């Protein structure tokens, strides 16, 4: 039932998800910070798996940069939308395949198939069972070539508490708040779909026991997390915004910043 809930949710909000990362300066922090670390660690060329790639925002960007890309997503709506966008941008030669499927089962791909693997925007957060999250991580690592980078982002549990304090104080007395606080699990049904919110140490530990070396641990919204209006206002002043972005990239990997960000990114290298 939970898996169906997640699939239906993302099928219904395809266009909203397509525009989410680029709709304003605040949301561009997640997108551009991810691209910053992709540029830093990706090989100069190769085949990339965009696992849980949604409607294809990262797939198209990477294809435009000259990479060959395979996109896999759980939502048929996202898959159909991504195919249209690829055709619209005339990137069919670079996007080798777009398919429906779960990151828990990548058996359609052989071991050591990809020069890099990305799983961004939080697909791992929508795997509700811990053993399935562990399996998904193992699958992402398995299909990567030796020495290949992996980029995975999830939604932060600590960030939820900040959001509740700022905007939804009436929910703090609800039993669901304690459930999220104590387990990280949110069953869905109150404006968002089922999701597991990670603690930073939990997220890092999930990869530490895999066949990878952790290279980076990043808070994608960084110091600007939950200051959407302030960030968008600041972005209108080019000189101040330039200095702020320099500050953002300087501190987005600081341990005090990572857990407070709405999205956390881990960058690994397969051993």
Residue pairs with C-beta under 8 A, 6 or more apart in sequence:
2 128
2 187
2 188
2 194
5 188
5 193
5 194
6 74
6 126
6 188
6 193
6 194
7 74
7 75
7 76
9 188
9 192
9 193
10 17
10 54
10 74
10 75
10 77
10 78
10 193
11 75
11 76
11 77
11 78
12 77
14 55
14 75
14 77
14 78
14 81
15 55
15 81
17 54
17 55
17 78
18 54
18 55
18 56
18 57
18 81
18 85
20 27
21 27
21 28
21 30
21 31
21 57
21 121
22 28
22 31
22 57
24 228
24 232
24 235
25 231
25 232
25 234
25 235
25 241
26 221
26 224
26 227
26 228
26 231
26 232
29 220
29 221
29 222
29 224
29 231
29 248
30 121
30 153
30 220
30 221
30 262
30 263
31 57
33 218
33 220
33 221
33 222
33 248
33 249
33 252
33 265
34 58
34 120
34 151
34 153
34 220
34 265
35 61
36 249
37 151
37 216
37 218
37 265
37 267
38 62
38 118
38 151
40 216
41 149
41 151
41 215
41 216
41 267
41 269
42 48
42 67
42 116
42 149
43 115
43 116
43 148
43 149
45 66
45 67
45 115
46 67
46 68
46 114
46 115
46 116
47 67
47 68
47 69
47 70
47 96
47 113
47 114
47 115
48 62
48 67
48 68
48 69
48 70
48 114
48 115
48 116
48 117
48 118
49 69
49 70
49 72
49 106
49 109
49 113
49 114
49 116
49 117
49 118
49 140
49 143
49 144
50 56
50 58
50 59
50 62
50 69
50 70
50 71
50 72
50 118
50 119
50 120
51 72
51 103
51 106
51 117
51 118
51 119
51 123
51 140
52 72
52 73
52 74
52 103
52 119
52 120
52 121
52 123
52 124
52 126
53 59
53 71
53 72
53 73
53 78
53 82
53 118
53 120
54 73
54 75
54 78
54 82
54 121
55 73
55 78
55 81
55 82
55 85
56 71
56 78
56 81
56 82
56 85
56 86
56 98
58 118
58 120
58 121
59 69
59 71
59 82
59 86
59 95
59 98
60 85
60 86
60 89
60 91
60 95
62 69
63 69
63 86
63 89
63 91
63 94
63 95
64 89
64 91
64 94
66 94
67 94
68 94
68 95
68 96
69 94
69 95
69 96
70 95
70 96
70 97
70 98
70 99
70 109
70 114
71 79
71 82
71 95
71 97
71 98
71 99
72 98
72 99
72 100
72 101
72 103
72 106
73 79
73 82
73 98
73 100
73 101
74 100
74 101
74 102
74 103
74 123
74 126
75 100
76 100
79 98
79 99
79 100
82 98
83 98
86 92
86 95
86 98
99 108
101 108
102 136
103 119
103 123
103 124
103 127
103 136
103 139
103 140
104 127
104 132
104 135
104 136
104 139
105 139
106 139
106 140
106 142
106 143
109 143
110 143
111 142
111 143
112 143
112 144
112 145
112 146
113 143
113 144
113 145
114 143
114 144
114 145
114 148
115 145
115 148
116 144
116 148
116 149
116 150
116 151
117 140
117 141
117 143
117 144
117 148
117 149
117 150
117 151
118 150
118 151
118 152
119 140
119 150
119 151
119 152
119 153
120 151
120 152
120 153
120 265
121 153
121 263
122 153
122 154
122 155
122 195
122 263
124 133
124 136
124 137
124 152
124 154
125 154
125 155
125 195
125 196
125 197
125 198
126 193
126 194
126 195
126 196
127 133
127 136
127 196
128 185
128 194
128 195
128 196
133 196
133 206
134 206
137 152
137 206
137 207
137 210
138 210
140 150
140 152
141 150
141 210
141 211
141 212
141 268
141 270
144 150
144 270
145 270
146 270
146 271
147 269
147 270
148 269
148 270
149 215
149 267
149 268
149 269
149 270
150 212
150 267
150 268
150 269
150 270
151 265
151 266
151 267
152 207
152 265
152 266
152 268
153 220
153 263
153 264
153 265
153 266
154 196
154 197
154 198
154 203
154 263
154 264
155 195
155 197
155 198
155 262
155 263
155 264
156 197
156 198
156 199
156 200
156 219
156 259
156 260
156 261
156 262
156 263
156 264
157 180
157 181
157 184
157 197
157 198
157 199
158 199
158 200
158 259
158 260
159 197
159 225
159 226
159 259
159 260
159 261
159 262
160 180
160 197
161 181
162 225
162 226
162 260
163 226
164 171
164 172
164 177
165 172
166 226
171 177
176 186
176 187
176 190
179 185
179 186
180 186
180 197
184 196
184 197
184 198
184 199
184 202
185 195
185 196
185 197
186 192
186 194
186 195
186 196
186 197
187 194
188 194
188 195
198 264
199 259
200 217
200 255
200 258
200 259
200 264
203 264
203 266
204 214
204 217
204 266
207 214
207 266
207 268
208 214
210 268
211 270
211 271
212 268
212 269
212 270
212 271
213 268
213 269
213 271
214 266
214 267
214 268
215 267
215 268
215 269
216 253
216 265
216 266
216 267
217 253
217 255
217 258
217 264
217 265
217 266
217 267
218 252
218 253
218 258
218 261
218 264
218 265
218 266
218 267
219 225
219 252
219 253
219 254
219 257
219 258
219 259
219 260
219 261
219 263
219 264
219 265
220 252
220 261
220 262
220 263
220 264
220 265
221 261
221 262
221 263
222 248
222 251
222 252
222 257
222 261
223 247
223 248
223 251
223 252
223 257
224 230
224 231
224 244
224 248
225 260
225 261
225 262
226 262
234 240
234 241
234 244
235 241
251 257
252 258
252 261
258 264
